[in-house]
Amino acid sequence: MFSYFRKKLNSHLAEHQRRRGRLVSKDGRCNIEFGNVEEQSRVAFLADIWTTILDLKWRYKMTVFISAFLGSWFLFGLLWYAVAYLHKDLPEFNPSANHTPCVENINGMTSSFLFSLETQVTIGYGFRCVTEQCATAIFLLVVQSILGVIINSFMCGAILAKISRPKKRAKTITFSKNAVISKRGGKLCLLIRVANLRKSLLIGSHIYGKLLKTTVTPEGETIILDQVNIDFTVDAGSENLFFVSPLTIYHIIDKDSPFFEMSAETLLQHDFELVVFLDGTVESTSATCQVRTSYIPDEVRWGYRFAPLVSKTKEGKYRVDFSNFSKTLEVETPHCAFCLQNDKDAKEKSKKGYDNPAFVPSEPKETIDTKM
């Protein structure tokens, strides 16, 4: 019993370590950390403040949103209080009856903050207002109005852009949980299924892959995350996919494929990560988006194919059953691409005949033995 639990714990830790080593998660997020970045590069994030704000998580974005408005209201509240203080409009100065203040009905810091808020958001209750007594108050009113419009435009635009980013459209594109390897069209192929969960299409869709692995060059240099191109296609080609129903994309395992040297027995012994990309243009917004996912050796099933999921109803409609989307069926499959190629060569050679023009058939002569 103890050995059983220890085996389970070791497998769980190995799976957790493998999951942590994944560069791209199943939902497309990149697991990478940048260290020892120079200060000049950090300042560049502030120079591109728009992209920095858009890339922030929602909790940080809302914190910046609230802080920007509260900070500007409080800052200009201090300035309005300073104007009233310097012009001796506050009650502690006991102004005369014929004294005309810069701003009517400002009696302290609280009323200054309320006037700043009313000015910047253009509420205009009518109780507090700027008079013609001092040009400083008029100038401050103009400055706050202009800065208020800029802050409103920037923050509201950032919130709207965050909501409408095509990255959210990518959430409705899903890949199969596993990749499979089986025969397709007489060739050994690696197959992946992808589906669009919305009825709106992705225009000009293009799908491709990258195989990430650690390689050692002949010079002895170790390259971590070395990238190898993986070409995926469907029966109609790899460009401008008609993405109205789930598609099964496949990669032909031939001599130029990095999977050619792998077999059903050695697949799990290899250390690689297959990252699949789908680029397209959102039909409703004309914005480009990219969907990513990845597969590690444990998620590649050798000798399986995907279950069918598209059917036609009696009413003539096409129905997609997503319960079979990631379901696989075991099929007879060669245990390596090299064996499949050798079998094909042997069959082709057996069908061929060779003529020898110099060959002359001869019949054996019968001999009669008359000896007694």
NORCOR-V194309 format. One record per residue. N is the residue number from 1. BURIAL is I if it has 16 or more other C-alpha atoms within 10 Angstrom, else O. Layout:
# NORCOR-V194309
N/BURIAL
N/BURIAL
This chain:
# NORCOR-V194309
1/O
2/O
3/O
4/O
5/O
6/O
7/O
8/O
9/O
10/O
11/O
12/O
13/O
14/O
15/O
16/O
17/O
18/O
19/O
20/O
21/O
22/I
23/I
24/I
25/I
26/I
27/O
28/I
29/O
30/O
31/O
32/O
33/O
34/O
35/O
36/O
37/O
38/O
39/O
40/O
41/O
42/O
43/O
44/O
45/O
46/O
47/O
48/O
49/O
50/O
51/O
52/O
53/I
54/I
55/O
56/O
57/O
58/O
59/O
60/O
61/I
62/O
63/O
64/I
65/I
66/O
67/O
68/O
69/I
70/O
71/O
72/I
73/I
74/I
75/O
76/I
77/I
78/I
79/I
80/I
81/I
82/O
83/I
84/I
85/I
86/O
87/I
88/I
89/I
90/I
91/O
92/O
93/O
94/O
95/O
96/O
97/O
98/O
99/O
100/O
101/I
102/I
103/I
104/I
105/I
106/I
107/I
108/I
109/I
110/O
111/I
112/I
113/I
114/O
115/I
116/I
117/I
118/I
119/I
120/I
121/O
122/O
123/O
124/O
125/O
126/O
127/O
128/I
129/I
130/I
131/O
132/O
133/O
134/O
135/O
136/O
137/I
138/O
139/O
140/O
141/I
142/O
143/O
144/I
145/O
146/O
147/O
148/I
149/O
150/O
151/I
152/I
153/O
154/O
155/I
156/O
157/O
158/I
159/I
160/O
161/O
162/I
163/O
164/O
165/O
166/I
167/O
168/O
169/I
170/I
171/O
172/O
173/I
174/I
175/I
176/I
177/I
178/I
179/I
180/I
181/I
182/I
183/I
184/O
185/O
186/O
187/O
188/I
189/I
190/I
191/I
192/I
193/I
194/I
195/I
196/I
197/I
198/O
199/O
200/O
201/I
202/I
203/I
204/I
205/I
206/I
207/I
208/I
209/I
210/I
211/I
212/I
213/I
214/O
215/O
216/O
217/O
218/O
219/O
220/O
221/O
222/O
223/O
224/O
225/O
226/O
227/I
228/O
229/O
230/I
231/I
232/I
233/I
234/O
235/O
236/O
237/O
238/I
239/O
240/O
241/I
242/O
243/I
244/O
245/I
246/I
247/I
248/I
249/I
250/I
251/I
252/I
253/I
254/I
255/O
256/O
257/I
258/O
259/I
260/O
261/O
262/I
263/I
264/O
265/O
266/O
267/I
268/I
269/O
270/O
271/O
272/I
273/I
274/I
275/I
276/I
277/I
278/I
279/I
280/I
281/I
282/I
283/O
284/O
285/O
286/O
287/I
288/I
289/I
290/I
291/I
292/I
293/I
294/I
295/I
296/I
297/I
298/O
299/O
300/I
301/I
302/I
303/I
304/I
305/I
306/I
307/O
308/O
309/I
310/O
311/O
312/O
313/O
314/O
315/O
316/O
317/O
318/O
319/O
320/O
321/O
322/O
323/O
324/O
325/I
326/I
327/I
328/I
329/O
330/O
331/O
332/O
333/I
334/I
335/I
336/I
337/I
338/I
339/O
340/I
341/O
342/O
343/O
344/O
345/O
346/O
347/O
348/O
349/O
350/O
351/O
352/O
353/O
354/O
355/O
356/O
357/O
358/O
359/O
360/O
361/O
362/O
363/O
364/O
365/O
366/O
367/O
368/O
369/O
370/O
371/O
372/O
